[in-house]
Amino acid sequence: MTNQIDTIVKQLAESVTIQSKQANKLWLIMISIAVIVMFPPIMKEGNLTNQIELPFKIGIVEIKYFYPAVFFLYSILVVAFSTAHTQAIRTQKLAHLALELIENERYYGIYSHDLFDMFRIPGINRTAPLAQFLRGKYQFINHADDCPCWRKRFTSIYYLILKIISFLVYWFLPSYIYYIAWTKSISTQIPPWIFVSFYVIGIIAASAMLIVAISDIIFIINVFKILWSCKKINKND
């Protein structure tokens, strides 16, 4: 088992990385569209501002068509991003369940959880390594039990602060942009049936994002509890 530990942990880390990368790509696409929504290059026609020039000068479109189109596109991205992030969370939970089964296995003295962190590529919203680094020589599992309680508490609070900031950027920013796109869409002159569909689509997409955001909050709280605890790990050497 020990001879295969690096292969097993690497496969787990790669699985988590793949899912995180997909979620990060979709998040970056949403933020790119957000820039266009917040700062649209409006073309003036007389005293009116009723046209928007699309990026890279690919064309000009009227505002009454631009924002509804952006809203539909953003809705698709919101659902896709929420799904991808959910899968990343599920994959990470499964990986940690597997790591718990081999938690005392070591590869050249490196415990499985630390080896997992080595192979894993961090995502946009991952802040734990910064808090772990502040624990100095106690940051790895083989010395974790020797870490003073005050240092654990300090780094735990630091982790929580970083996570709150990253959470606001990662979730509040795209949510706010989605709200802006929705309000500007319903303010345009559109047929009633499209107006109703905006509400339906908006509720579906917003609920998907809300569910995943809540699960993220629960995950942050659980990790904080683990970091905050001064309980010994009780490794079986």
N, C-alpha and C positions, 0 to 999 in steps of 0.2 A: 504493500500500500504506500509506504513512504517513498519508494522509487517512482511512483506514479503521481505523487502529490502535485508536482509542478504542472503536469499535463492537465490534470483535473481542474485545478484552480485557474489555470490559464484559459481553459474553455469556458468556465463560469464567468470570468472577467470579460472575455471577448463577447459573450452573449449580452451582458449588461451594457457594454460599450456600444454595440451595434444598435440596441434599442434607444440608448441615450442620444446617439448621433442623429438618429431619425427625428426624434423629438426636437433636438436643437436646430436642425435644418428648417423644420416647419416654423419654429419660433422666429428664426431669423427672417424667413420669408414674410411672416406676419408683421414684423417690425419694419421691414422694407416698405411694405404697403402702407404702414402707419405713417411713415414720413410723407408719402404722397397725399394721404387723407388730411394730415395736419397742415401741410404746407403745399397745397396744390398750385401749380403755375397757372393762374387765371389769366385768360386773354380778355382784354377790354374791348368792347364794341360800343362806341359812343359813350354814353354815361352808364351803360350796363356792364355787368361782369357775369355773362351767362355762358361762357365757354372756357374749357380747360384744355390745355395742351398736354398730351400724354408724354410720359418719359421717353427719352431718346428721339423726340420729335417724330414719333410714329403716326401722329395724327392729332386732330382736334375734335373734341366731343362736347356736347352741351351738358351743363351741370345736371339737368333733370334726368339725363341718362347715366351720367358718370357715377353718382353716389349710389343709386340702386344697384348698378353693376358691381361696384366695389363691395357693397354690402353682401351680395350673394356670394362673391368670391371669398370674402373674409369669413363668411359663415361656414363655407366648405373647409377652409383652412383651420378654423377654430375647432370643428369636430375632428378633423384629421389630427391636429395637434393634441387634443385631449385624449384621443385614442392611443396615439403613439406614446404619450407620457404615461398613460395608464399601463400600457404594456411594459414600459421601462420599469415602473414601480413593481409590477408583478414579477418580472424577470429578476429584479434585485432581491425581492423577498424569497424567491425560490433559490437563488444563489446563496443567500445567507442561511437558509434552512440546510442546504447541502454542506456549507462550511461548518455549521454547528456539529454535524456528524463526524467531521474530521478536524475539529478544533485543536486537538492535541497533537495532530500530525505536523511534523516539521520537515522543511527542505533546507539542508545545510544550516540548521539552527533557526530558520525563519518560520514562524507560525503561519498557518493557512490564511488567517484574516489579513495579516500584514503582506503576505505574498499576493493575495487578491488585490489589495490596494496598489501594489507595484505594477501589476499587469493591466489594471483598469485605467482607461483614459477618462479624465474628469470632464464632466459636462459644464454647461454654462452656470448652473445654479448650485454646483458642488462647492461647499465652503469648509467641510470638515478637516481637510489637510492643514489648513491654517491654524485651527485650534489645536490639532494634534501636534503640530510642530512646536507650539509654545510649551508643550510639556517636556521639551528638551530630551534628556536621556531616558525619560520615562514614556516616550511617545509610542514605543513598540511593546507588544504584548509580553515579551519575556522580562520586561522591567516594569510593567504597568502596576503590579501590586505594590511596588516600592514608591510610587508617586504620592507625595504628601496630599492630604485631603484638600487643603486650601488651594493647591495648584489645580487639582481636578475641578474644584468649584469655579475658580477664576476662568479657566479655559472653557468650561461649560457655558458660562455667561457670555464669554466672547463668541463662542459658536452660535449661541442663540441670537445675539445681536447681528452677526453676519448673515445668519439664515433669514432673519426678519427682513433685512435690507434686500437680499437676493429674492426673497419671496415677493416683495412689493414690486420689484422690477420685472420679475419673471411672470407674475400673474396680473398685477394691477394695471401695468402699462398696456398690454394687449386688450384687457377688459375695457379699459377706458377708451381706447381707440375704437373698439367694436361698438361701444355706446355712441360715440361721435358719429360713426358711419351710419348707425341705425337712425339717429335723430335727424341727420341730414337727408337720409333717404325718404323718411316719412314726411319731410317738409316739402318735397318736390311734388309737382303735379303728376300724380300717377292714378291709374284706374283703381276703383275700390277693391277689386279682387286681389290686386297686387299688394295693396295697402294691408289687407288682412293677412296675406301670406308672409309679409314682413314680420308681423307679430308672431306668427306660428314658427317661422324659421328662427327668429330671434330667441324665442323661449327654448327651443330645442338646443340650439348651439350654446346659449348662455348656461343652461342647466348642465350640459356636458362639461363645460369648463368649471362650473361651480363644484360639481361632484369631485372632480380630480383635484381641485384646489383644496377642498376640505380633507381629502385623503392625504394630501401633502402636509397639511397642518398636523394631522394625527401622527404622521411619520416623524415630523420634526420633534413633536412632543415626546414620542417614544425614544428617539435617539438622545434627546436632552436628558431624559431620566436616566439612561444608561451612563452617559458621560458624568452626570451629577453625582451618581452613587459612589461612595467610598468603599463599597464592598469588594473584598478580594475576589480575584477571578478563579482561584483554586484550580490550577492546572495540575494535571497528572503527569509528572515527568517520569 
